[in-house]
């Protein structure tokens, strides 16, 4: 399988033939894609493709012709030409002058001008034919593609007055201690925003797929998470639902491997369920949740839904050995506490299993990069306390967090 540019992004290259999908899953095959893109972790191109290799566009085409990434194109032919003659990479590699001659056919200004002219404002043009409504606020349609998000559900004018001086805003996230929290997931290193964000195709058996079917949408019309990013009901169900994500709370399988997919063990029962379903059960019971992870948490393409979905699932804090810069900032912007282990610390070293109760107590003033207390209460009642670093890094981030996130902060500025 090969893909170029934006078609390499989370399934946009399209699905494999059903018989290929079935053969891969039945035999647990490690299959590969080649791509001219900027990310190459597993499931980037397709959920059933575990190995992805980055290369230049001409090499993508060459390997698509060869049809096998095990071919060494430096020494072996790409294929056979007329009369069965071997054709090597050097025979088909484009020369600079060939590329320059073809560019004039690809770069046609007239084609761009003609297309954009169709979106003009003159009567009868495409833009004029879009139906709309009048009024001061948006009239939210009944749609599985777009819905009014809940980010301001608990934000009121009264909460603005009550939070003057930033004492305590009535917002979805509390800027003080996280008490009696359950662990939603124990992750390893390099959990990317592709693992966290809803992205790619939607499986029928997933919470998002089940929700769409319950609302009359057939599998053939699921489309992708990206196309439904305006509907939080779909997107929050797809957060942490990546088919390759591994929650290390779950015990190893019989062969020693780890189960993949957006699963967790809900506590205190230990029942295995989707992370979304566990999150809803915890929220209904008024129980906050936290995530523990290894190094480079949130690496990859920084996506807003990686932080928004985390907040909507009721996750109050993420404790990791290190963070990707933008995702850390996005977590703060959604009112989720990012905390970092001190040197030499990790959740593995603390012996976390997933059935513990967690308390996190940051400094009262939320000073940037100040110490926070992590108190672990194990199932047998024993306690362990360690110090973490609060990864709210700047004074303005302190203000964002005290306001409950950047959205309430901005609204407060507009109305104050």
C-alpha positions, -999 to 999 in steps of 0.1 A, spaced: 0 0 0 13 35 -8 2 70 -1 13 105 -8 10 138 12 -23 143 31 -36 109 19 -11 94 45 -31 109 74 -50 84 95 -67 62 69 -73 88 42 -56 65 17 -88 43 20 -95 8 31 -78 -24 20 -98 -51 1 -120 -71 26 -101 -103 18 -67 -86 27 -81 -73 60 -94 -107 68 -61 -124 60 -41 -99 81 -63 -103 111 -67 -140 109 -30 -146 106 -18 -117 128 4 -105 100 28 -75 102 21 -57 69 37 -25 57 29 8 40 53 32 23 45 69 25 57 104 17 45 120 49 58 131 83 47 103 107 54 66 105 41 49 137 18 19 134 -18 23 122 -9 57 108 -20 46 73 -44 19 81 -54 2 114 -43 -32 101 -8 -20 89 17 -21 117 49 -11 98 51 22 79 82 36 62 89 72 52 104 79 18 104 104 -10 75 105 -35 94 88 -63 104 59 -39 67 56 -29 58 51 -65 87 26 -70 77 5 -40 41 6 -52 53 -9 -85 75 -35 -67 46 -43 -44 69 -56 -16 90 -37 9 113 -66 13 128 -58 -21 162 -40 -20 157 -16 -48 194 -7 -48 203 -41 -60 171 -58 -72 148 -48 -101 116 -29 -95 99 -52 -120 101 -65 -155 95 -45 -187 88 -56 -222 102 -90 -230 107 -97 -193 137 -73 -191 146 -63 -156 138 -26 -148 159 -10 -121 153 21 -99 179 40 -119 160 33 -151 128 51 -140 141 77 -115 131 111 -128 158 136 -139 157 172 -128 150 184 -163 121 160 -167 105 173 -135 109 209 -146 94 202 -180 63 187 -163 58 213 -137 44 238 -161 15 213 -167 9 209 -130 11 245 -120 -19 260 -139 -30 293 -124 -61 294 -146 -74 262 -131 -72 277 -96 -88 310 -107 -117 291 -124 -124 270 -93 -123 298 -68 -145 320 -90 -173 295 -83 -173 305 -47 -178 342 -54 -204 365 -39 -222 374 -71 -259 363 -73 -263 326 -82 -228 317 -71 -221 287 -48 -217 308 -16 -251 325 -22 -269 292 -25 -259 281 11 -290 282 33 -287 299 67 -307 313 95 -310 348 110 -306 358 147 -280 366 172 -270 330 180 -264 299 160 -294 276 154 -278 242 161 -292 216 137 -301 180 146 -270 163 131 -245 136 137 -218 158 121 -222 189 143 -236 196 177 -234 223 204 -203 214 225 -206 212 263 -175 233 272 -196 261 286 -224 241 302 -215 251 337 -203 286 329 -227 313 341 -226 351 345 -227 345 383 -195 324 381 -177 354 364 -185 376 394 -177 349 419 -143 343 403 -131 379 404 -95 377 415 -95 341 403 -106 325 436 -126 296 422 -145 296 389 -176 274 384 -161 256 355 -156 220 344 -121 217 358 -111 225 394 -77 243 399 -72 227 433 -65 192 445 -76 160 427 -89 138 454 -99 101 454 -92 97 417 -91 64 399 -65 55 373 -79 54 338 -48 42 320 -12 33 325 7 40 293 42 34 281 65 58 261 56 77 230 18 78 233 11 101 204 -18 124 197 -28 99 170 -33 74 199 -52 99 220 -72 118 194 -102 104 175 -88 98 141 -92 76 111 -120 52 104 -148 44 129 -153 7 138 -188 -6 141 -180 -22 175 -165 10 190 -184 34 212 -186 59 184 -198 33 159 -224 21 183 -236 56 189 -239 64 152 -258 32 145 -282 41 174 -288 74 156 -296 57 123 -263 59 106 -252 28 87 -216 16 85 -213 28 49 -221 63 61 -198 64 91 -172 85 72 -143 93 95 -136 109 129 -121 139 111 -153 145 91 -173 144 124 -150 165 145 -178 190 150 -198 165 170 -185 160 205 -206 129 211 -186 111 184 -153 126 192 -153 119 230 -162 83 222 -132 81 199 -107 96 224 -81 69 235 -99 45 211 -70 39 187 -68 3 177 -30 1 186 -30 19 219 -20 -4 248 -32 3 283 -7 -16 306 -33 -19 333 -46 -49 314 -27 -81 322 -6 -97 294 -22 -121 271 -13 -158 270 15 -152 245 30 -124 266 17 -96 243 -5 -68 254 -41 -63 243 -46 -33 220 -75 -9 217 -91 17 239 -98 -5 269 -94 -2 307 -102 -20 339 -129 -1 357 -124 1 395 -131 -13 420 -147 -41 401 -118 -47 377 -143 -51 348 -128 -47 314 -146 -21 292 -140 7 268 -123 38 282 -153 59 272 -178 36 290 -156 36 321 -153 74 319 -190 78 319 -195 55 348 -168 73 368 -184 107 360 -219 95 370 -204 84 403 -186 117 408 -152 100 407 -123 119 390 -97 100 369 -61 104 360 -36 90 335 0 79 340 24 76 311 61 74 301 82 97 281 71 119 252 35 119 261 14 136 233 42 135 207 33 137 170 9 160 153 -6 182 180 -44 180 177 -69 200 197 -92 170 203 -64 151 221 -69 177 249 -106 183 244 -115 146 245 -93 141 276 -112 168 294 -147 156 283 -139 121 296 -134 137 330 -97 131 332 -83 157 357 -46 151 354 -20 134 333 13 124 350 41 115 326 79 113 325 79 140 298 55 158 275 54 170 239 55 208 242 22 217 224 1 190 238 12 199 274 1 235 267 -32 222 252 -39 202 283 -35 233 304 -58 252 280 -85 226 286 -81 227 324 -63 193 327 -33 192 351 -1 181 334 25 168 360 59 154 354 78 128 374 111 138 389 143 123 375 144 86 381 107 83 388 81 65 368 47 48 375 65 14 370 90 23 398 61 32 420 46 -2 414 12 11 401 -12 -16 390 -43 5 383 -64 -3 413 -50 25 435 -67 57 447 -48 88 437 -46 122 453 -28 151 436 -22 183 456 -5 211 437 8 243 454 -20 266 464 -7 294 441 -1 270 412 33 287 407 48 276 374 68 244 376 63 242 414 61 209 433 29 189 437 22 160 460 12 127 446 -4 104 473 -10 68 463 -34 47 484 -31 10 475 -58 -16 477 -45 -28 510 -47 7 525 -10 14 525 1 48 512 30 62 492 38 99 487 62 114 461 68 148 447 60 158 411 66 189 390 36 209 380 40 215 342 20 247 342 50 266 329 41 303 326 21 329 345 -5 332 318 -10 294 319 -17 298 356 -45 322 347 -59 300 321 -60 270 345 -75 290 373 -102 301 349 -110 265 341 -92 266 307 -86 290 279 -122 290 267 -137 302 300 -108 326 303 -115 342 270 -153 344 277 -146 360 310 -124 386 293 -152 393 268 -179 396 294 -159 413 321 
